[in-house]
């Protein structure tokens, strides 16, 4: 059984988390590292896996690059770091899926993405070279 002082301390800590978490997890603000990236068609190539098929996505909002494995899923995000040309985000999605992605912006048209987590109950981990190649078709 917990002591009264420990219980009060945990409740106070939880209250602090509840009042600060929504601002950091909303994912509405633009990360400064991602604001340097151009919108358009981006080709993704997995680094270190010659058998992986390249894929292309239309990027209208660079924040989707932080959630490559869970595209289109409404996930809450917690910004871990956003320093210059690097950003790291942890995100949690409905159904128990989650991920942690780090992006290094080398230029407005080139980024390296490291991502790992759980999708559909299975672990994933990979590194991508993301390169802007064209405008998106309308």
C-alpha positions in Angstrom: 0.0 0.0 0.0 1.3 3.5 -0.8 1.9 6.1 1.8 -0.3 9.2 1.8 2.7 11.5 0.9 3.7 9.2 -2.1 0.1 9.1 -3.3 -0.2 12.9 -3.2 3.1 13.3 -5.0 2.0 11.0 -7.8 -1.3 12.7 -8.1 0.4 16.1 -8.3 2.8 14.8 -10.9 -0.1 13.4 -12.9 -1.9 16.8 -12.7 1.3 18.5 -14.1 1.4 16.0 -17.0 -2.2 16.5 -17.8 -1.9 20.3 -17.9 1.3 20.3 -20.0 0.8 17.2 -22.3 -1.9 18.5 -24.7 0.2 21.4 -26.0 3.1 19.2 -26.8 1.1 16.3 -28.3 -1.4 18.1 -30.5 0.9 17.9 -33.5 -0.6 21.1 -35.0 2.5 23.2 -35.0 5.2 23.0 -37.6 8.5 21.6 -36.5 11.3 24.0 -37.5 13.4 21.3 -39.1 10.5 20.2 -41.3 9.6 23.8 -42.3 12.8 23.7 -44.5 11.4 20.9 -46.7 9.6 21.6 -50.0 6.2 20.1 -50.7 5.8 17.8 -53.7 6.4 14.2 -54.7 9.0 12.5 -52.5 10.6 9.2 -53.4 11.5 7.0 -50.4 14.3 4.5 -50.6 15.2 2.2 -47.7 18.8 2.5 -46.8 20.6 -0.9 -46.4 17.9 -3.0 -47.9 18.4 -3.5 -51.7 15.3 -5.8 -51.9 12.9 -3.1 -50.6 10.8 -1.4 -53.3 11.1 2.4 -53.5 7.9 4.2 -52.9 6.6 7.7 -53.7 4.2 9.9 -51.7 2.8 13.3 -52.3 3.9 15.6 -49.4 1.7 18.6 -48.9 2.5 18.7 -45.1 6.0 17.6 -44.2 4.8 16.3 -40.8 3.6 13.2 -42.6 7.3 12.3 -43.0 7.5 11.8 -39.2 4.7 9.1 -39.4 5.6 7.2 -42.6 4.5 3.8 -41.2 1.2 5.2 -40.0 0.2 7.5 -42.9 -3.3 8.8 -42.7 -3.8 7.6 -39.1 -4.8 10.3 -36.6 -2.0 9.9 -34.0 -1.0 12.1 -31.1 2.5 13.4 -31.2 5.1 14.3 -28.6 8.0 16.3 -29.9 11.2 15.0 -28.3 13.7 17.3 -30.2 13.5 20.0 -32.8 16.9 21.5 -33.3 17.9 23.2 -36.5 18.0 20.4 -39.2 16.9 17.5 -36.9 13.7 16.6 -35.3 12.5 13.6 -33.3 8.9 12.7 -32.5 7.2 10.0 -30.6 3.6 9.3 -31.7 0.8 7.1 -30.4 -2.1 5.9 -32.6 -5.4 4.2 -32.0 -5.3 0.4 -31.5 -2.0 0.4 -29.6 0.2 1.3 -32.6 3.1 3.8 -32.0 6.3 5.0 -33.4 9.4 7.1 -32.9 10.8 8.9 -35.9 13.9 11.1 -36.3 14.5 13.2 -39.4 17.6 14.9 -40.5 17.1 17.6 -43.2 20.1 17.7 -45.5 18.5 20.2 -47.9 15.0 21.3 -48.9 14.8 18.3 -51.2 16.7 15.6 -49.2 16.1 14.1 -45.8 17.1 10.9 -43.9 14.3 9.3 -41.8 14.9 6.8 -39.0 11.7 5.2 -37.7 10.7 2.4 -35.5 7.7 1.2 -33.5 4.7 -1.1 -33.6 2.2 -1.4 -36.5 -0.6 -3.9 -36.5 1.0 -5.6 -33.5 4.3 -6.1 -35.3 7.6 -4.3 -34.8 9.1 -2.2 -37.6 12.4 -0.4 -37.9 14.0 1.1 -41.0 16.0 4.0 -42.4 14.9 5.9 -45.4 16.4 8.4 -47.8 13.6 10.8 -48.8 14.2 12.8 -51.9 11.8 15.4 -53.5 11.6 14.5 -57.2 8.7 16.5 -58.7 5.5 18.4 -58.0 2.4 16.4 -57.1 -0.2 15.6 -59.8 -3.5 17.2 -59.3 
